[in-house]
Amino acid sequence: MSMESTGGVSVEDPNPVRLRMVDAAIGFDPEQPLIEGLNLEVRAGEIVGLTGRSGIGKTTLLRTAAGLVKPLSGSVECCCTSTTRAEKGAIGLIPQRLGLVQHQTVGYNVLMGALTEASFLQTALSLPSKRMRDETREVIDEVGLADKTLESVNRLSGGQQRRVAIARAMLQEPDLLLADECLGELDAETARGIIELFRHMAEDHRMAILLVDHNPVRARTFCDRVLQLRGRRLIPFDEDEESKATLPLIEEVGS
């Protein structure tokens, strides 16, 4: 928990840093890092967009933040400090392929998010508590899939499957959510609904969200900041690039 002192009294920071990268190099080859000189902070309640051409290292950056890939150099602190590890369930990751169990129901897939806080026996035997089941129903309703709870995931549309993955992350209640191309290949209406969910998670649940979006123009409509990877560097999105964008703009939700 982040604290700061005011007049000798410690006060809780309402927007603590959830992800901090300092002079980090990211990739797999120390001689040829994908990203270098990386300095980034993402705070609670903030949505930060990440854009750049394919293969430049966006997914690797997310996986490094999630602790799945070690930085080549520098410091990466995620929901923790240099001396304290992140608590179980503090980091949520929605990969491009979503990681859903296709032959299982929506309810089953979402419930997997709650098992990060379950006991070993509950996890091993898939025995959720009543509270877990109730909360599962609540988040499924929140993403607009209450009528699909008992339906197999492989019968859902791409947009509905993304909502399942988001509901699973909401149930986990992470401090930091990392989302990789959650808006890709979606129609405008479905994308707007998912954008609204991200806003709700940031504003009401105080999650810090770092997401990859291939459309920087769209990302600017709902992210607090948009950054781009260019030439091994992470820099603020160049507004001049907007005039070159050919992808359709999703208008501000609620406008």
C-alpha positions in Angstrom: 0.0 0.0 0.0 1.4 3.4 -1.0 1.6 6.0 1.8 2.8 9.6 1.9 3.3 12.0 4.8 1.4 15.2 5.3 2.2 17.2 8.4 3.8 14.2 10.1 0.7 12.0 9.4 0.8 9.2 6.9 -2.0 9.2 4.4 -2.9 6.5 1.9 -2.2 7.5 -1.8 -5.6 7.4 -3.6 -3.8 6.5 -6.9 -0.8 4.3 -6.0 1.6 3.1 -8.7 0.7 -0.4 -9.8 3.4 -0.8 -12.4 6.8 0.9 -12.5 9.5 0.2 -15.0 12.8 2.1 -14.6 15.5 2.1 -17.3 14.4 -1.4 -18.3 15.5 -3.4 -21.4 13.0 -6.0 -22.6 13.3 -8.9 -24.9 15.1 -12.2 -25.1 18.5 -11.3 -26.5 20.7 -9.0 -24.4 22.5 -7.9 -27.5 19.3 -7.1 -29.4 16.6 -6.0 -26.9 13.1 -5.4 -28.3 12.7 -2.3 -26.1 15.4 -0.4 -24.1 15.6 2.6 -21.9 12.0 1.9 -20.8 10.5 4.2 -18.1 6.8 3.7 -17.3 4.4 4.2 -14.5 0.8 3.2 -14.4 -1.4 4.2 -11.4 -4.6 2.9 -9.9 -7.7 4.1 -11.9 -5.6 4.9 -15.0 -6.0 3.4 -18.5 -2.9 3.5 -20.6 -2.9 2.5 -24.2 0.1 0.9 -26.0 0.4 0.9 -29.7 3.0 0.1 -32.4 3.5 -2.1 -35.4 3.3 -5.9 -35.2 6.3 -7.7 -33.8 7.8 -4.7 -32.1 7.5 -6.0 -28.6 4.1 -4.9 -27.2 3.1 -8.4 -26.1 6.5 -9.0 -24.6 6.2 -5.8 -22.6 2.9 -7.0 -21.1 4.3 -10.5 -20.4 7.3 -8.8 -18.6 4.9 -6.7 -16.5 3.0 -9.9 -15.6 6.3 -11.5 -14.5 6.2 -14.2 -17.3 9.4 -12.8 -18.9 12.3 -11.4 -17.0 13.7 -8.0 -18.0 17.1 -8.0 -19.6 18.2 -5.1 -17.3 16.7 -2.3 -15.2 13.9 -2.5 -12.7 10.3 -3.8 -13.1 8.0 -3.5 -10.1 4.4 -4.7 -10.5 1.9 -4.4 -7.6 4.9 -4.7 -5.3 8.2 -3.1 -4.3 11.8 -4.2 -5.0 11.7 -6.3 -1.7 8.1 -7.5 -1.7 6.4 -9.8 -4.3 3.0 -9.1 -5.7 0.2 -10.8 -3.9 -1.6 -13.8 -5.5 -4.2 -12.5 -7.9 -2.9 -8.9 -7.9 -2.1 -9.1 -11.6 -4.7 -10.0 -14.3 -3.7 -10.9 -17.9 -6.1 -11.1 -20.8 -4.0 -12.6 -23.6 -4.8 -12.3 -27.3 -6.1 -15.9 -27.4 -8.1 -15.3 -24.2 -7.2 -18.6 -22.6 -10.8 -19.8 -22.3 -11.8 -23.5 -21.9 -13.8 -23.8 -25.1 -15.9 -26.9 -24.1 -16.9 -25.5 -20.7 -19.6 -23.0 -19.8 -19.4 -19.3 -19.4 -19.9 -19.7 -15.6 -17.1 -22.2 -15.3 -14.7 -20.0 -17.2 -15.5 -16.9 -15.2 -15.3 -18.8 -11.9 -11.7 -19.7 -12.6 -10.9 -16.1 -11.8 -12.2 -16.5 -8.3 -10.0 -19.6 -7.7 -6.9 -17.3 -7.4 -8.0 -16.6 -3.8 -9.3 -20.1 -3.1 -7.7 -22.6 -0.8 -5.6 -25.4 -2.2 -8.3 -27.9 -1.8 -11.0 -25.7 -3.5 -8.6 -25.1 -6.4 -7.6 -28.7 -6.8 -11.1 -30.0 -6.7 -12.8 -27.0 -8.3 -15.1 -26.6 -5.2 -16.0 -22.9 -5.1 -17.6 -21.4 -2.0 -21.1 -19.9 -2.1 -19.5 -16.4 -2.1 -17.5 -17.3 -5.2 -20.6 -18.6 -7.0 -22.6 -15.5 -6.1 -19.8 -13.1 -7.2 -19.5 -15.1 -10.4 -23.1 -14.6 -11.2 -22.8 -10.9 -10.4 -19.9 -10.2 -12.8 -21.4 -12.3 -15.6 -24.5 -10.1 -15.3 -22.3 -7.0 -15.2 -20.8 -7.8 -18.6 -24.2 -8.5 -20.1 -24.0 -12.3 -20.4 -26.5 -13.4 -17.6 -28.5 -15.4 -20.2 -25.3 -17.2 -21.4 -24.1 -18.5 -18.0 -24.8 -22.1 -18.8 -23.8 -21.9 -22.5 -20.6 -23.4 -23.8 -18.0 -20.8 -24.7 -17.4 -22.3 -28.1 -21.0 -21.3 -29.1 -20.4 -17.6 -28.4 -19.3 -14.9 -30.8 -15.8 -13.4 -30.6 -17.1 -10.3 -28.8 -19.0 -12.4 -26.2 -15.9 -14.5 -25.6 -13.9 -11.4 -24.8 -16.6 -10.4 -22.3 -16.1 -13.7 -20.6 -12.4 -13.1 -20.4 -13.0 -9.6 -18.9 -15.6 -11.0 -16.4 -13.0 -13.5 -15.3 -10.5 -10.7 -14.7 -13.1 -8.6 -12.9 -13.9 -11.5 -10.5 -10.2 -11.9 -9.8 -10.2 -8.2 -8.8 -6.5 -7.5 -9.8 -4.8 -4.3 -8.9 -3.3 -4.3 -12.4 -5.0 -5.6 -15.6 -2.9 -6.3 -18.7 -5.0 -6.7 -21.9 -3.5 -7.7 -25.2 -5.6 -6.7 -28.3 -9.0 -7.1 -26.5 -10.6 -4.9 -29.1 -9.2 -6.5 -32.2 -11.5 -7.7 -34.9 -14.6 -6.5 -33.1 -17.5 -4.5 -34.6 -17.8 -0.9 -33.4 -20.8 -1.6 -31.1 -19.2 -4.5 -29.4 -15.9 -2.6 -29.0 -17.8 0.3 -27.4 -19.3 -2.0 -24.9 -15.9 -3.4 -23.9 -14.5 0.1 -23.7 -17.2 1.0 -21.2 -16.4 -2.1 -19.2 -12.7 -1.0 -19.0 -13.8 2.4 -17.9 -16.0 0.9 -15.2 -13.1 -1.3 -14.0 -10.7 1.6 -13.8 -13.1 4.2 -12.2 -15.2 2.0 -9.9 -12.9 -0.9 -9.1 -9.7 1.3 -9.1 -7.8 -1.0 -11.4 -4.8 0.2 -13.3 -5.1 -1.0 -16.9 -2.4 -1.3 -19.5 -3.8 -2.4 -22.8 -2.5 -3.0 -26.3 -4.6 -1.6 -29.2 -3.5 -1.6 -32.8 -5.7 1.5 -33.4 -4.1 4.5 -31.7 -6.9 6.8 -32.9 -9.5 4.7 -31.1 -7.3 4.3 -28.0 -7.1 8.1 -27.7 -10.9 8.3 -27.2 -10.9 6.3 -24.0 -7.3 6.0 -22.6 -5.8 8.5 -20.2 -2.6 8.2 -22.1 -1.5 6.5 -25.3 2.1 5.4 -25.8 3.8 4.0 -28.9 6.7 1.7 -29.4 9.0 3.0 -32.1 12.7 2.2 -32.7 13.1 0.2 -29.5 11.7 3.2 -27.5 8.4 3.8 -25.7 7.3 7.4 -26.4 4.1 9.4 -26.2 1.8 8.8 -29.2 2.6 11.3 -31.9 -0.6 13.2 -32.7 0.6 13.7 -36.3 0.2 10.0 -36.7 -3.6 10.4 -36.4 -3.8 12.0 -39.9 -2.2 8.9 -41.3 -4.5 6.4 -39.6 -6.9 4.5 -41.8 -8.7 2.5 -39.2 -12.2 3.6 -38.2 -12.6 5.8 -35.2 -14.8 4.6 -32.3 -16.6 7.7 -31.0 -16.4 8.6 -27.3 -18.7 6.3 -25.3 -21.8 8.2 -24.2 -21.3 11.0 -26.7 
